[in-house]
Amino acid sequence: MNIVYVISKYITIIGSFLKGFWEQLFCKILNVPVQDARYLQANELCGHIEHDFTKSKLTTFLVCYLPGFMNRIFGYGMIIGGYLGLFYLKVPYNTVIFWIYIVFLYIGISLLCNNAPLYEDALNNWSLIYSKKEKTNIFVKIIAFIPSVYMLAAAWIEKYALSLLVWIAAILVGIFAL
């Protein structure tokens, strides 16, 4: 268990909880059996649910991609609103809107720090689509390449809690550069 990973998941608890909810929802929609639906565990499943690996390429891809996509949709809107209000418009700290922008920024960071699938799920998706023993249509390989690479890289970054460090750096840039 990587303690830094679990700490980052609890710091971004809103995104962790919502990511687990999206995973459970899409597993239910796609008929993927779920073994453990606890969203906030103190292990590598924090912010995720435990589900069966699927043999279908499309189901595996969708279970990996859609929950993070939902977090990204809401996260980008929140973080853009908070970041622009705080660092571009530079609202004064003694106003109510300043604190609303702080909340937007926190929720946006929380959602965007939790947009990757579990690393094992991303590896399973990659092996189902791109391994030599799997017969996958070249068109499917081309269409799925960029999202699959993104999911694999993002899952690795999230596994080592580097996503939170990236967003902390982005905030520091906003504070000192803009």
Summary of the structure (lengths in Angstrom):
residues: 178
radius of gyration: 17.7
end to end distance: 38.1
largest distance: 61.8
contacts: 578
relative contact order: 0.15
helix: 70%
strand: 3%
